Amino acid sequence: MPITPRPTDPNAAAHERLYRSLRQQVMHGEVPPGQPLTLRGLAKDHGVSMTPAREAIRRLVAEGALTISSSGRVSTPELTPERIEELAAIRALLEPEMAARALPRAHFALIERLAAINALNAEAVLRQDAVAYVRTNLEFHRTLYLRAQAPAMLAMCETVWLQLGPTMRALYSRLRRKEPPQHHRMILAALKAGDEPGLRLAVRTDVTQGLRHLAG
């Protein structure tokens, strides 16, 4: 007897699509800190009903990507210096370990891919495009950490990036860098040399040095 497929819930599909889109926007700093969001506005902008918009916001609040006040106002978080320092400390603990686990699998093709992403990162700096900078910076790190084959750690990293996204965009917009940071080149050099202590140091410095400008 053939199995009849269960009908797909259109609200579930719309919710997942909106959740992923909004999550990416927040992580890449496309939404500035303290930006208010409304169910009605999100539903209209993404062409969905209120139900999937409500569910997407609920998930993002649970992940710390959005905050909700006692009055029900939803916005991206405006992080305190203490919160920024805490998130930077988490990055400094997690990401060097992820890089070290990736090192044995850092073949030539991966290093070439990372160098190409870093070139896009440098272009974003020259254009002073803060959103593109944050996006390519995270792509550089995520591409490396995928080789660690540690999905639970990577999920934790992404949760921290998600909470920091709007703040990172504000930081890079404020600094107005003219040259790309040197730490990605140090990461690439350590990968080529198979230098685990050097890799750990380069990653730790890279993920914390910018945040010090905000937490200090």
Secondary structure, 3 states (H helix, E strand, C coil): CCCCCCCCCHHHHHHHHHHHHHHHHHHCCCCCCCCEECHHHHHHHHCCCHHHHHHHHHHHHHCCCCEECCCCCEECCCCCHHHHHHHHHHHHHHHHHHHHHHHHHCCHHHHHHHHHHHHHHHHHHHHCCHHHHHHHHHHHHHHHHHCCCCHHHHHHHHHHHHHHHHHHHHHHHHHCCCCCCCHHHHHHHHHHHCCHHHHHHHHHHHHHHCCHHHHC
